[in-house]
Amino acid sequence: MSHTPYDNEPTPAPAPDPADHPDAAAASQVDVADAPGAVPDDVLAKPRWRRDATVFLSGQTVSLFGSMLVQYAVMWHLTIETKSGAVLALSTLFGFLPQAVVSIFGGVWADRVNRKVLVIAADGTIAVTTLALALLMLGGADDLWLIYAALAIRSTGAGVQTPAVAALLPQIVPTSKLLRVNGINQSIQSAMMLLAPAVAAAVYASTSIVAVFFVDVVTAVVGIGLLLLVPVPTLAHAAAGERAGYFDDLVEGFRYLASHAFVRWVLVLYAVVFLLIVAPSYLTPLMVARTFGEEVWKLTVNEVAFSVGMLLGGVLLATWGGLRNRIAMIVGATFVFGLLSVAMGLSTNMWVFFTFMFLLGLSVPPFSTTSMTVLQETVEPERQGRVFGFVGIVMAVSMPLGMVVFGPLADRYSVESLLIVSGILMFVVITVAVVLPSGRRAMRAAAGPR
């Protein structure tokens, strides 16, 4: 996107003198191509948002890259060493359930204290835990419970970090730019998902899983260092100490959720999607190993296909901006999830299956990025921490719950049959979601001015 500064000619309306207000001068160069002749008020209020968003997303990208290396390495390690759906189910349980428990508290903390501090504390805890696991395994300890314990602690840190990061972004990015920035962020994360499997495979195959853990520690340190450069103010009411009790804030968050039809509708849809499509999709490496062969390169291609799809989907959303009716995008993407789940289950050719994995990834940003943006635009800043805490709970609970169901079933039935069943159930659920009166009311409310 090109950016053209305003001409230094006098304008009819009074404007701040750039010499007296350098921030206003910086703001005057922002997004003229998007809004000719005027700079949106929310952009003027955050004149340095491009620099802050760039540094913040860079730090999160580096940190996320290390976390992805660990995720893939652990998944492959357990898949290759055990070939057990039950073991994968347990690893998912330990990797997500603590996040669900902690997110409810982490969301309240994100509304009460500085969100940057929470992110740094969580990243630091995760890095120390990973370092400890690496040293233990380097010393010869290889019990499964050590990996489970480390996954649980990392999940606890994510329960603090996730709502803080989601609520922090609107503090440094103008509201009118959130969808595009979220799309860019999705593209960056997808690029990391594309790179991480290859790097994880190279490091894991040539050395060991311990080397992957050390890389994660280094990336966490770099991510924390970059985040320290981003000024993130504490919310005014929190800085002034104008807060109710901790549990009063928690109760107020539940009341807000109960009274807000649209937010509640999005969270329920999130829960169903993660239960019916994410959990069985998490078993696709097991399907690849059983049906097409357990070579590491095949597991890598499986992840790369999905990641390339997500990357292109994020780029498309960031450049296109999405449909005006964002609810239609969310509903349509959910329907496509169901269709592709059935298609993957029916695939008998490895490359056809990888193609459907690519298309599944392509469909993720229209659902996840759009949903997050709508919530960021809809929820008041002082409540965003708690709302995204609930989002974290939904995501964290749905995954282990789905794996508790699908993991043991994968030891009795084929992953292909589970994908077909989950896709059919997805059609039923999305139909109910748009037909029920509560769903129609929520969508009408969301389509109106926010």
Protein Blocks (a to p, Z undefined) as FASTA:
>chain_A
ZZddddfbdcfbdcddfklmmmlmmmmmgoklmmghiacfklmmmmmlmmmmmmmmmmmm
mmmmmmmmmmmmmmmmmmmmnopaklmmmmmmmmmmmmmmmmmmmmmmmmmmcfklmmmm
mmmmmmmmmmmmmmmmmnopacfklmmmmmmmmmmmmmmmmmmmmmmmmmmgcfklmmmm
mmmmmmmmmmmmmmmmmmmmmmmmmmcmklmmmmmmmmmmmmmmmmmmpccdddfklmno
pacdfklmmmmmmmmmmmmmklmmmmmmmmmmmmmmmmmmmmmmmmmmmmnopcfklmmm
mmmmmmmmmmmmmmmmmmnnpafblmlmmmmmmmmmmmmmmmmmmpcbfklmmmmmmmmm
mmmmmmmmmmmmmmmmmpcfklmmmmmmmmmmmmmmmmmmmmmmmmmmmmmmcfklmmmm
mmmmmmmmmmmmmmpmklmmmmmmmmmcZZ
